[in-house]
Structure formats: structure tokens, C-alpha cells
């Protein structure tokens, strides 16, 4: 049976799996862009991705834009995920491993998790 939501979901995943557009290469090997932290840590470039995540968190600490805190059980925490992207030069060789933590704002509920946009 035709399910337009399922078809759209399949199209979206095909697009996001090819985020970089062109293939990126590191030490002669093609690099796949991990879709989550687990994939990044299971990839052959796990050491590079791990260092990138640590650098990202250190930058937040230095800029005092990120604080670990204890959240009361009555409060809801907005989940986050890691986004990974290798940066390449003109020859598609990886020059930088970019990782950033992003909040999943799409899971917020209007009037409950926020009042203004």
C-alpha cells in the first residue's frame, strides 16, 4: 500500500546519508559521515571523532556557554544529539573533523517547554 509518509522518510534518509555531497577521503580511505555518536565511535575514524567531540565540549566550557547541572525529577530535559561532518580541501581530503552537540528542539512542546519563539 502507498504510504506518503513512509516514502518521504525514505527520501530524507537517502539525502542525509550523503550530507557531504562528494566523498571525503582520509589516509586514502573513503570516510562515511556517521549519523550518531554510536556510529562515530564504531567507525575506523573513532579516534578523530572522539577528539572532535572533546574539543567541542571544551570550547563550550571555555566560553561558559555550557554547564552540567542536576535537573529536578519534576523537570523535563530536552535531549541532544551529535552531528558529525568532515571538512575537506579541494582534493576532498579531510582537513578537520567537525562534531557539534545540538538540542533536539523538535521535541519541545509549545506552552510547556517554551513560551516564545
N, C-alpha and C positions, 0 to 999 in steps of 0.2 A: 504494500500500500504506500502511496505517496505521502510523505510527511515533510512539509516545507521546513519545519524547524530542524529536523534531522539533516536535511540537505544543506541548510545554511551552516550548521555546526561542522559538517564535513568540509565545506569550502573554507571556513575560518581556520580550521586546524591545518589545512594544507598551506594556507597563507602564512600562518605564524611559524610553521616549521622551516620556512625558507626566509626568515626575517632579514638576513644579510643580503639577500638577492643573489650575489655571487658567492661561490665557495671561498672560504678563507683557509689558509694553509699555515701550519706551524711545524717547523723541522721537517718539511716535505710531506707531511700528512694532512689530509683534509680535516677540518675542525667542524664538528656539528655543534649547533647552538643548543645548549641544554634548556629545557622548558621549566625546570625546577631545581631546587638545591640537591635533591637526591640524584638526579641525572648528572649534575655537575660533578658531584663527588664520586660518581661511578665512572666518569669519563677518563680517557687517558691524560687529559689536562687537569686532573683534580687538584694538583698542587698549585697551578696557576689560578684556578678559580678560587681556591681556599684563600690564597694570599690577597686576591682582589676583594673578597668579602671582608677580610680582616682590615684591609686598607679603608674600605668604605665606612665600616663602623668606627675606626679610629678617627677619620675625618669628622664624623658626627660628634664624637666625644670632644675633639679639639675645638670645634665651633660651638660647643654647648647647645647643640640642637637636638640631642637625644639623651634621654635619661631613663635608666632602668628604675622601675618603681614597683611597689607591691600594689596590686589592684584589689580593692574590696570585692568580696564574693557577690555583692549586690550589683556590681558594675559589669558591663559587657566590654570586652576588649575587641577592637577592630583588628582582624587578622592581617598579616602581611605575607608577602612572598618575595623571593629573589628573582630579579630579571638579569639575565646574562647576555652579554654581547661582545664578541671580539672586535676590536678596532683594527683596521687593516691599512696598509700603504697602497701605492699604485699597482704593485705587483700582487696584491691580495695576500701578502704575508702579514701575519698577526703582529701588531706593534704594541698593543695594550689589551689587557683582559679587563673588561668593564663589568662590574657587578653592582647592582643597587637594590636596596630594600624598598619596596613600595607597599603602601597600605591598600588593602582591598576595599576601597571606598564604595564599591558597588554593593557591598553587603550592609551598608548603613541604612537605617530606617528613618525616613523623614519624621520630624517631631519627637523622635525618641533619641536617636544618636546625634542629631544636629537640628538647629532651628533655622539657620541661614545657609545660603549657598555661597 
